[in-house]
Amino acid sequence: MTDKSAVKKYLLNLQNNICSALEIEDNKALFHEDKWSRVEGGGGSSRIITNGNVFEKGGVNFSHILGAKLPCSATESRPELEGRSFEAMGVSVVMHPRSPYIPTVHLNVRFFIAESPGEDPVWWFGGGYDLTPYYANPADCLHWHKTAQAACLPFGADVYPSLKKRCDEYFFLKHRNETRGIGGLFFDDLNKYGFNGSFGLMASIGDSFLDAYLPIVQKRKSIPWGDRERKFQLYRRGRYVEFNLVYDRGTLFGLQTDGRVESILMSMPPLVQWVYDWEPLKDSPEAELYDKYLHPREWL
């Protein structure tokens, strides 16, 4: 039996916990809350932080929306659900740090239920997190993936390798032939553990997010940086924009359900550059990102 109220309670608490921890880490800026409602049903709370000591821009959004018909982004892989009404709720996090030595980070955890009169409801969980460094190092990558592995381990030794592989495949820019970053976890259509087990895996991943990310922020935020590092950061942020506007299912789902555009596009960085036909110098720190980190690999 599904318990939508338990999922919603968890997601709201997760939003609060993440915002509180990130505000403490930034030690300057606070999240501004923007509550919104949707004509067709539901609404949410967008919390945005800008111009902080650590975070140049970021968002921690909660949404709970209802609709009379699932959009094509949700039924493309499951055509049998076409025409069903739906509820969707989730928390989405994207943080763009000021320092080029701190990676951009993304988390999303969500729950869907699709219903039709006279038929059993169909529900599933989805989400995951991934890390997008500009100047990467093995220690951060190892910590990130070890934390992800630990979050999955109670649900089986095969879960982390499976979700890690799906993440590498999903966060891949086909037109660039490179990954968005060093990966992490990605899952969708999850219901095979039953409601409690599937909810438990989603919650374990959500709860591990701060443990995975904050130690990296704390180690890297005091490293000096200059104009060269900043220009590379702005250039690489362009890849983030390209992925989210071309491939990201969450962005497409939000736009196809007439979602709130400001909340959907909160993942966009505040500043970005596209430089024509730019390539890193051979053996440079910038080239190292391309050579060692923008290809799927085993970290553990």
C-alpha positions in Angstrom: 0.0 0.0 0.0 1.3 3.4 -0.9 1.6 6.2 1.6 1.8 9.5 -0.3 1.7 11.6 2.9 4.8 9.9 4.3 6.7 10.6 1.1 5.6 14.2 1.1 6.6 14.6 4.8 10.0 13.1 4.1 10.6 15.4 1.1 9.7 18.6 3.0 12.0 17.6 5.8 14.8 16.9 3.3 14.4 20.3 1.8 14.6 21.9 5.3 17.7 19.9 6.3 19.6 20.6 3.1 18.8 24.4 3.2 19.9 24.6 6.8 23.1 22.8 6.3 24.0 24.9 3.2 23.2 28.2 4.9 25.6 27.2 7.8 28.3 26.3 5.3 27.9 29.5 3.3 27.9 31.7 6.5 26.5 34.7 4.6 23.6 34.2 2.3 20.2 32.8 3.2 17.7 31.0 1.1 14.8 33.1 -0.2 11.5 31.1 -0.3 9.1 31.5 -3.1 5.8 29.6 -2.7 3.8 29.0 -5.8 0.6 27.2 -6.9 -0.4 25.6 -10.2 -3.8 26.1 -11.9 -4.2 22.4 -12.8 -3.4 21.3 -9.2 -0.7 21.4 -6.6 2.3 23.8 -6.2 5.5 24.0 -4.4 8.2 26.0 -2.7 11.3 27.2 -4.5 14.2 28.2 -2.2 17.0 30.2 -3.9 20.3 31.3 -2.6 22.5 33.9 -4.4 25.7 35.9 -3.9 27.0 33.9 -0.9 30.5 33.4 0.4 30.5 29.9 -1.0 27.5 29.6 -3.3 27.1 32.0 -6.2 23.7 30.6 -6.9 21.7 27.6 -5.9 18.2 26.2 -5.5 16.5 23.6 -3.3 13.0 23.1 -4.6 10.0 21.1 -3.5 7.1 20.5 -5.8 3.9 18.5 -5.5 1.8 18.7 -8.7 -1.3 17.0 -10.0 -2.5 16.6 -13.6 -5.2 15.0 -15.6 -2.8 13.4 -18.1 0.8 12.4 -18.0 3.0 14.3 -20.4 4.9 12.5 -23.2 8.2 12.8 -21.3 6.7 10.4 -18.7 4.9 8.0 -21.1 7.6 7.7 -23.8 9.1 4.6 -22.1 5.8 3.5 -20.7 3.1 4.0 -23.3 0.6 1.9 -21.3 0.2 4.9 -18.9 -0.9 7.3 -21.6 -4.1 9.1 -20.6 -3.8 8.5 -16.8 -4.0 11.2 -14.3 -1.0 11.7 -12.1 0.6 13.1 -9.0 4.3 13.9 -8.8 6.3 15.2 -5.9 10.0 15.7 -5.4 12.9 17.7 -4.2 15.5 19.1 -6.7 18.8 20.6 -5.7 21.4 22.4 -7.9 24.3 24.4 -6.3 26.7 26.5 -8.3 29.6 27.4 -6.0 31.7 30.6 -6.4 35.0 28.8 -6.4 36.1 26.9 -9.5 37.7 24.3 -7.1 34.3 23.4 -5.7 32.2 21.2 -8.0 28.6 22.0 -9.1 26.3 19.5 -7.6 22.8 18.1 -8.4 20.3 16.0 -6.4 16.8 14.9 -7.3 14.5 12.5 -5.5 10.9 12.1 -6.6 7.7 10.0 -6.5 5.1 9.5 -9.2 1.7 7.8 -9.1 -0.5 7.4 -12.2 -4.1 6.4 -11.8 -7.1 5.5 -14.0 -10.6 4.6 -12.9 -11.1 0.9 -12.4 -7.4 0.1 -12.6 -4.7 -0.3 -10.0 -2.5 2.7 -9.5 1.0 2.6 -10.9 3.7 4.2 -8.9 7.4 4.6 -8.9 10.4 6.4 -7.4 13.3 8.1 -9.1 16.2 10.3 -8.6 19.9 10.3 -7.8 22.8 12.7 -7.6 25.9 13.6 -9.6 28.9 15.8 -9.3 30.3 18.2 -11.9 33.9 19.3 -11.0 36.0 21.9 -12.9 39.3 21.0 -11.3 38.9 17.5 -10.2 41.0 15.2 -7.9 40.9 11.5 -7.1 40.3 12.1 -3.3 37.0 13.9 -3.9 35.9 11.4 -6.5 36.6 8.5 -4.2 34.7 10.1 -1.3 31.7 10.9 -3.5 31.4 7.4 -4.8 32.1 5.7 -1.5 29.3 7.7 0.1 27.0 6.8 -2.8 27.9 3.1 -2.4 27.3 3.2 1.4 23.8 4.6 0.8 22.9 1.8 -1.6 24.5 -1.1 0.3 21.6 -1.9 2.7 19.5 -2.7 -0.4 22.0 -5.1 -2.0 25.6 -5.2 -3.2 24.5 -4.9 -6.8 22.5 -1.6 -6.4 25.4 0.9 -6.4 27.1 -0.6 -9.5 23.7 -0.6 -11.3 22.8 3.0 -10.4 26.3 4.2 -11.0 26.2 2.7 -14.5 22.8 4.3 -15.2 24.2 7.7 -14.0 27.2 7.5 -16.4 24.8 6.7 -19.2 22.2 9.3 -18.4 24.4 12.3 -17.7 26.2 12.1 -21.0 26.4 14.8 -23.6 26.1 12.9 -26.8 26.9 15.9 -29.0 30.1 16.5 -27.0 31.0 12.8 -26.4 31.7 13.5 -22.8 30.1 12.9 -19.4 28.7 15.9 -17.5 31.0 15.1 -14.6 32.1 12.2 -12.5 28.7 10.7 -12.1 27.1 9.3 -9.0 23.7 7.6 -8.9 20.6 7.6 -11.1 17.4 5.6 -11.0 13.9 5.7 -12.4 10.8 3.6 -12.5 11.8 2.0 -9.2 9.1 -0.1 -7.5 10.7 -3.6 -7.5 11.4 -3.5 -3.7 7.8 -2.8 -2.9 6.6 0.6 -1.6 8.5 0.5 1.7 11.8 -0.8 0.2 11.7 1.5 -2.8 10.9 4.5 -0.6 13.7 3.4 1.7 16.3 3.4 -1.1 15.2 6.9 -2.3 15.4 8.2 1.3 18.8 6.7 1.9 20.1 8.4 -1.2 18.5 11.7 -0.3 19.9 11.5 3.3 23.4 10.8 2.1 23.6 13.8 -0.1 25.1 16.2 2.4 27.6 13.6 3.6 28.7 13.2 0.1 29.0 16.9 -0.8 29.8 19.0 2.2 33.3 17.5 3.0 34.3 18.3 -0.6 33.1 21.9 -0.2 34.9 22.3 3.1 38.2 21.0 1.8 38.2 23.1 -1.4 36.6 26.4 -0.5 39.9 28.1 0.8 42.0 27.3 -2.3 43.0 30.5 -4.0 41.9 31.0 -7.6 42.2 33.7 -10.3 41.0 34.8 -13.7 42.2 31.7 -15.5 40.3 29.3 -13.2 37.2 31.6 -13.4 37.2 31.6 -17.2 37.4 27.9 -17.3 34.6 27.5 -14.8 32.3 29.8 -16.8 33.2 27.9 -20.0 32.5 24.5 -18.5 29.2 25.7 -17.0 28.0 25.9 -20.6 28.0 22.1 -20.7 25.6 22.2 -17.7 23.2 24.4 -19.6 23.5 22.3 -22.7 22.6 19.1 -20.9 19.7 20.5 -18.9 18.1 22.1 -21.9 18.7 19.3 -24.4 18.5 16.0 -22.5 17.3 16.4 -18.9 14.0 14.6 -18.4 13.0 16.7 -15.4 13.3 19.9 -17.3 11.2 18.5 -20.1 8.6 17.1 -17.7 8.3 20.5 -16.0 7.9 22.4 -19.2 5.4 19.9 -20.7 3.2 20.1 -17.6 3.1 23.9 -17.8 5.2 24.0 -14.7 6.6 27.2 -13.1 9.4 28.2 -15.5 11.4 30.1 -12.8 11.5 27.0 -10.7 12.2 24.6 -13.5 15.2 26.7 -14.8 16.6 27.4 -11.4 19.3 24.9 -12.3 20.9 27.4 -14.7 24.2 29.0 -13.6 24.2 32.7 -13.0 27.1 33.4 -15.4 28.4 31.2 -18.3 30.5 31.6 -21.4 30.7 29.8 -24.8 34.0 30.3 -26.5 34.2 29.3 -30.1 36.3 26.2 -30.8 38.2 26.4 -27.4 40.6 23.6 -26.4 42.7 23.3 -23.3 46.4 23.5 -23.5 48.1 20.1 -23.6 49.2 18.8 -20.1 47.4 21.7 -18.4 45.1 21.4 -15.3 42.2 22.1 -17.6 43.2 19.3 -20.0 43.4 17.0 -17.0 39.6 17.3 -16.6 39.0 16.1 -20.1 41.7 13.4 -20.1 40.9 11.8 -16.7 37.4 12.7 -15.5 34.9 13.2 -18.4 34.7 9.5 -19.3 32.9 6.7 -17.4 35.3 4.9 -15.1 35.2 2.8 -12.0 36.2 4.8 -8.9 35.9 2.2 -6.2 
